[in-house]
């Protein structure tokens, strides 16, 4: 039997699991509850009033939180799910990486709702070759209910793969490094943040301001995270700020950067925070509360590259205290 025949036979065996249950009659370990909603909102800085008060709903993106089994797991997982992964392990596909998830929200969840769920192995792809290795994409769909009502669906897709050989990975990495130029990664500019980057090109740091409630926000969003208002204008930051928090980057190495260097969460005088580099002081001298001042730096200023302008923050030596 040829290698191609072996692959085809494995693929057919894996495809046979499509449509089979992955979990049956699973039950959320906790009802939807206010403390978990509060912790979630605090962690994400989400101040939407819909998530608090006597008529609170849970943030839709918490859908998976109510179905997670924790360290002890759930008892509803089926043998079919384990058999599928055993087949992949036996074929050498021993590594897993999550690729994407897709959620659909049919009605809001509220404190006190008891969540149940079923899951199905929705699809197994043909054999795929990626930079990580060769394997199969497995998609499961979870249907989440409260009573008889379907409240949401959650699709989760992973790649179960056989890792590429180290020698091949090394050769590929060397080739990529040879082709790569020591240029800073370009920001992703879209319709929601284009105005911010236009301001940066003009050496202006623009902050969004809600025209309904006046709340300032950063990063740029299509709507206000305080009142939900869609209309906004901008104010220009004064440039004064202080280090609210920071990390020192040592790894991974990248040709455009020279680690170690400090990346700071800067609290501006206007009250919003922005992530940027702290310059003008050694990385081991950066500290929380260090006063900084906005400036704009130009990168990749050579004949073969389009120049990039970025906002950075220069330490103000000899000054004490933070933003007041």
N, C-alpha and C positions, 0 to 999 in steps of 0.2 A: 504494500500500500504506500503510495507516494505521500510526501508531506502535505501536498494540496488536498489529498483525499482525507488525511487526518484532520486538517483544519475544517474542511467542509462537514465532516462527521461531527466534530465538536460544535460547530456553529448550529447544526440542526438540533443537537441535543439541548443546547442553550435556548434556542428559539421555542422549544417545546414548553418552556416555563412561562412564556408570555400568557398573561391572563389568569395565572394562578395566584391565589391569595398569598400575601406576604405577612399579613397580620389580620386577625379576626377578633372582633368584639373587644378591642382594646379600650381601656378606660383611663382617662387622665388621672394622675395621682393626686391632683389638687383641683378643686373647683376654681373657676375664674375668681380672682380675689383682688382686693384693693392694694394689699401690700406689694404683691408682685408687679401690679400695674405701676405703682409709685416708684419702685426700684428701677423698673424699665425706663420710665420717663426721666428719672433723675440721671441715669447712666447716659441717656441719649440727649439730654438737655431739651426734651420736648415739653413745652409748657402749654400745649393745646388744652383749653378749658374743658373740652369734651371728655377728657380722661380723668376728671376729678369731680367731686361733688356727689349729691344724692342720685343724679341721673347718669353717672359715669358709664362710659363704655371702655372696653379694652382696646388699645391700639391694634388695628388689623394685623400689623406685622408681627404681633405676638402669637399668631395662630399656632406656630410650631411649639411655642413654650408650654402650651397646655397639654401637649401630647408626649413630651419628652419623658423617657423612662428613668433618667438619672443613672447612677452607677449600678443599681440593681437591675435595671432593665425592665421590660414588660413581659408578661407571661403569654401574650397573645400571638407571638411570632410563630409562623408555620414552619413545618419541616421543609416545604418546597423552597423557601428562601435560603435556608441553610444548605440544602442540597445544591442549589444553583451556585453558591459561593464555594462549596467544596469542589465542584467540577472545575471552576475557574482556578482554584488553588492547585489542583492536580495537573492542570495544563500549564502551570508555571506563572499564571497571572496572580501573583501573591501580593501585589501592591495596590493601594487604593488612593485615589484623589477625587475629592468632590469637585464637580465642574460647574453646576448651576442648580438653582431651584426656582420654581415658578409657583406662585400662589394666587388663588382666586377667592375673593371674599364675598359671600352671599348675604350675610347679615351680621351686624355687630354682636360681639359677645359682651355680656354684662356680668358683674360680680354675682356669684351664686350659680351661674350656669355650670352644669356637670357635662363634661365633654366625653364623647366616645368616638371611636374611629375604627375604620377598616382600611387595609392597604392591599394593593395588588401590584404584581410585577407587570408593569404596563408594556415594556419593550426591552429587547436585548438587541443591540446593533450587530451588524456584520463586523468582522474583524477589522480593526483600525490600527494604523501605525502613526504614532505621535512622537514628539521629541522625548517624552518620558519613556516610551516603550510601546509595545504592541499588545492590544487587548480588546476589550469589549465595553461599550457604554451600556450601563444598566439603569433603566428609569423605573422608579416606583411612584405610584400615585396613592396618596392617602386622602380618604374622604372623612371629614370631621363633622360630627353631628352633635346637636343638643336635643335629646329626645328623638323624635322622628325627623327633625328638621336638619337638612344639610346646610351647614353654616359656612363651609369653606373646603377648598381642596388644596393639596400641597404635593407638587411633583418634585422629586429629588433625583438628580442624575449624577452618577459617579462613573469613573473610568477604572475598571479592574484590569490591571495590565502586568505584563512581564517586564521588569526594568531593563532598559537598554544596557548593554555591556559597558563596563567602565571605560574600556579602551575606545569604544565608539563615542561615548559621551565626551571623553577627553579630546578626541580628534574634532568632534563637532564644536566643542567649546573653543578650541584653539582657532578653528576656522572662523567662528563668529567674532572672536576677539581681533583676528587679523583684519576682518572686514569692517569691524566697528570703528567709528571715529570717536575721539574723546570730546563728545558734545553732550551738553546737558539735555536730559529728556525734555521735550516740549510739553507745555500744559495742554490738557484736553479742553478745547474751546467749543462751547455749544451755545444755543440760543439763550440759555438761562444765565450764563456767566460772561458772555461776550463783552458786555459793558464794563465789567471789572478789568478785563485784559486790555481793552481800549484805553481805559484810564491809566493803567500801568505804563503803556507805551508813551503816554503823555507825561509820565512821572507824577501821576496823581493816584492816591490810594482812595478809591471810592467805596463807601459803605451804603448798603441798601437801607432805606427807611420806609416803613409802612405808612401809607398815606391815610390809613384809617385810625390806627392807634399810636403811631409815632415810634414804634419799636424799631431799633436798629438791629441789623442782623448780618452775620458773616459766618460761613460762606454764603454766597448769593443763592437764593432760592426763588422759585416761581411764585410763592405765596408766603404770607406772614405765618410764622410758627407760633405766634402768640394769639392772634385773633382770626387767622385764616384769610385775611383780606388779600385780594389779588393785586391791588394797585400800590405802586411804590415810586419813590424818587431816590436820589442819592445825596449824601453829604460827603465832603472831602475830609479825610482824617487829618488831624493836626500833625501827626508823625510822632507824637510823644507816646511812650509806652514803658512797660516794665515786663521782665521775664516772669510769667506766671508759673511755668513748669518747663522742663527741658530734658532732653536725652543726649547722650554722646554716642554718635554712630561710629562703630568700628568695623562692621561687617553688614552686608557683603561689599567687597571692593567693586568699584565701577570706574572706568577710565576717566570720566569727567570730574571725579571727586578725589580728594586726598584725605582719607580718614587718618586719625579721628577728627571729627568736627562736631560742633554743637548745633542741634536743631531745637529751637525754642517755641513754646506756645506763648505768644506775646499778647498781653492785655493792653489794648490801646486806651488812651485817655477817654475815648468815647464810650468805653465799657464793653466792646466786643473783643474777641480774641482771634488771632491769626497765627498760622504755623509758618515759620520762616527760619532762615539761618541767622545766628548771632555772630557778628563779625567784630573785628577790632580789639579782641581780647583772646588769649589762649583758651582752648576748649575747657581746660581744667580750672579756669577762673570764672566761668559762668556760674551764676548763683540765682536762686529764686529772689525776686525783688530787684534785680539789677536794672537800673534805668537804661533805656535804649532809645535810639532816635532813628526814624525811618530814613533810608536812602535807597536809591535805585542803582543797581549794578548791571552792566552790560557784559554778556558772555558770548563766546564763540564769535568774536569779532575778527574774522579772517576772511579772505577773499572767496573761500569755498563754502562758507556757511552763512545762513541767515542769522543776523545777530538776535540775541534773546535778552530782553530786559526783565529783571525780576526785582521785587521789593525785598530788601534785607534790613536788618536792624543792627545798628552799630552801638556797641556798649559806650555809655557815657561815663568814662572814668572820672573819679573824684566827686561823683554825685551819689547821694544816698537816698534810700527810700523808694517807694514805688509810685504808682499812679494815684493821685489823690483828687 
